[in-house]
């Protein structure tokens, strides 16, 4: 397994592979890898085949965190991450630093960002106004460095995947975006690196996210229901958990991300819930 620490280094490797006609699959991560990440790596491997190459990036991107968010304490365990990548047969890991990704940023010497102006406005974009500017910027830079033929993202971040797919199309990146199913714990909680923050009480109550998804899915299976009615039900479910505080719950069209007034089969639901200082998200088709 190769390790590259600069965009130029991973680009050189990618160009050598491409000269030989090798397809590249890419999984961008912020590290602290878990089984959900491993499932994305496996999808990338299946798509490029045994003759292809799989690249994983591990980079906690500062520009997608607001000043009051958890950048400094975001969980990190690089030795464990590298062991998982080796076990999954990853061909190269891209490990950039802030200095090579955003040269001169702290001194005002970096001033170029990528902004998607429609799909990024609601839900996560509403709660975290600068978040998607950081996401689209870093993903564009990663695509330019890794030169992938396919990039794999998880469905847990459905809005993020939609924003990246739009950016990829609008800016003519020559690659395909694939969205893989959310990987869950046995009790239904979506796997997330941030789950490690939860204390035992919070962890027990965190299943309210997936439970709310299942309940809404059950209710719309036979008829369309006003979004306000479902929203009130989810608010009540979260309020019943002493450690939980609802940030948002939205019902929307899975392609346009536009809110829907009446929710039925084919709609999608997303929610974000705080447990203390830890904010978890989930979503699913209804």
Secondary structure, DSSP 4 states (H G I P E B T S, - for coil): -EEE-SHHHHHHHHHHHHHTT--EEEEEE-S---HHHHHHHHHHHHHH-TTSEEEEEE---GGGS-TTSSTTT----HHHHHHHHHHTT-SEEE---HHHHSTTGGGT---------STTSSTHHHHSTTHHHHHHHHHHHHHHHH--SEEEEEGGGHHHHHHHHHHHHHTT-SSEEEEEPPPB-TTSPBP-GGGGG--HHHHHHTTHHHHHHHHHHHHTSSS-EEHHHHHHHHHHHHHTSTTEEEEEEEEEETTT--B-SEE-TTEEEEEEEEETTEEEEEEEE-
